[in-house]
Amino acid sequence: MLNLPSVREVDAVDRLARTTGTAAVPESKLRRGYRYEADKFGVAAVPSSTVAPPRVAECPVAMETVVEAIHPVAADGGGR
């Protein structure tokens, strides 16, 4: 899911950026400041049409995407 916020939503979306709904946060993400948040989207989430992750209702643009390839950018390969 790629949610593109308007200027009004940027701060709220940025606060979500380094959270994950996965309880076992990988070490590479922990080093980059990620934290576990059980209810990451709360009431802002609405079901997507074709992918599992929900979209953020308030974002004016939401694109459902499928990963074709992963190209790590971090030195340890943990850029996922």
C-alpha positions in Angstrom: 0.0 0.0 0.0 1.4 3.4 -0.9 -0.6 6.2 0.9 0.2 9.7 -0.3 -0.9 12.3 2.2 -1.9 15.9 1.4 0.0 18.7 3.2 -2.6 18.5 6.0 -1.9 14.8 6.7 1.9 14.7 6.4 2.6 15.0 10.1 0.2 12.2 11.0 1.6 9.9 8.3 5.2 10.7 9.4 4.4 9.6 12.9 3.4 6.2 11.5 6.5 5.8 9.3 8.7 4.0 11.9 6.1 1.8 13.4 5.2 -1.8 12.5 2.3 -4.1 13.4 4.7 -7.0 13.5 5.6 -7.8 17.1 9.0 -9.3 16.3 10.7 -6.1 14.9 13.8 -7.2 13.0 17.1 -6.0 14.5 17.9 -4.0 11.3 14.6 -2.0 11.8 15.2 -1.6 15.5 18.6 0.1 14.8 16.8 2.5 12.5 14.3 3.5 15.2 11.3 1.3 14.4 8.9 0.3 17.2 6.1 -2.2 17.5 2.6 -0.7 17.6 -0.3 -3.2 17.8 -2.9 -0.8 16.3 -0.8 1.0 13.8 -3.5 2.6 11.8 -6.3 2.6 14.3 -9.5 4.0 12.9 -7.8 5.6 10.0 -7.4 2.2 8.2 -9.9 1.0 5.7 -9.7 -2.3 3.7 -7.8 -2.3 0.4 -9.4 -3.8 -2.7 -6.7 -6.1 -4.0 -3.8 -6.3 -1.4 -3.8 -7.3 2.3 -2.5 -4.1 3.9 -5.2 -1.5 4.6 -5.1 2.0 3.2 -5.4 5.3 5.1 -8.8 6.7 4.5 -7.8 10.3 4.9 -5.0 10.2 2.2 -6.3 11.6 -1.1 -4.1 9.2 -3.0 -3.8 5.5 -2.1 -2.1 3.1 -4.6 -2.3 -0.7 -4.1 0.9 -2.2 -5.2 2.6 -5.6 -5.6 6.3 -6.0 -4.9 8.1 -7.2 -8.0 11.6 -7.0 -6.6 13.5 -5.9 -3.5 16.7 -4.0 -3.8 18.4 -3.5 -0.4 19.8 0.0 0.2 21.2 -0.5 3.7 24.7 -1.7 4.2 23.5 -4.8 6.0 20.8 -5.6 3.5 18.1 -4.7 6.0 16.6 -2.0 3.9 13.3 -3.9 3.6 
